[in-house]
Amino acid sequence: MKPIVILDNGHGEETAGKRSPVWSDGAQLFEWEFNRDIVRRIAAQLDDLGIGYEILTPETTDVTLGERCRRANEIYRNYNGMAFLVSVHANAGGGTGWEVYTSPGETKADAIATVFAEEAQRVFVPDGWRMRFDYSDGDPDKEAAFYILMHTNCPAILTENFFMDTEKDCRFIMSETGRQQIAEMHVAAIKRVINL
């Protein structure tokens, strides 16, 4: 039995603050919509490949972190431990580029995060994008005690797909090209993780 991927598209339409500035042409990115669109694109490609997945938050409203973790743990249990979680996000804080997080310490998620980092580097670096890696412990992921990473029983990673409050990044992740590249990068990594 091959593992399935749990796709977490986090945040809801009413989640405070999860949006870009309003740019000069009136455009604005809302993270709940971005996360759901990327997960929808990933899911469509996984359907075509026959790869199993579960979408953690089909709702557009905010689902608490506790409930998201409860759902993930139930899925993990239902698949007899044959699942890993990918939480998809857009970053903020005025930076630029792509990064991936795991929980602190050495876990099974580290190897998964390394695959995602390699695929992101392959796809985005040729176009001049910065990879925000931390090799201080020997691998490229950053470590943080994010709730979704700390309270799920399955291996879990969180991808931060460019910065919604940096205009260059935001224009990229609002574009069809950017979104398709991000989705395809995630799918390429998922294929490698499950050894297709």
Sequence and secondary structure as in RCSB ss.txt:
>XXXX:A:sequence
MKPIVILDNGHGEETAGKRSPVWSDGAQLFEWEFNRDIVRRIAAQLDDLGIGYEILTPETTDVTLGERCRRANEI
YRNYNGMAFLVSVHANAGGGTGWEVYTSPGETKADAIATVFAEEAQRVFVPDGWRMRFDYSDGDPDKEAAFYILM
HTNCPAILTENFFMDTEKDCRFIMSETGRQQIAEMHVAAIKRVINL
>XXXX:A:secstr
   EEEEE    TT TT B    TTS   BHHHHHHHHHHHHHHHHHHHT  EEES  SSS   HHHHHHHHHHH
HHHTTT EEEEEEEEE SS  SEEEEE SSS THHHHHHHHHHHHHHHHGGGT  B    TTSSS EE   HHHH
S SS EEEEEEEETTSHHHHHHHHSHHHHHHHHHHHHHHHHHHTT 
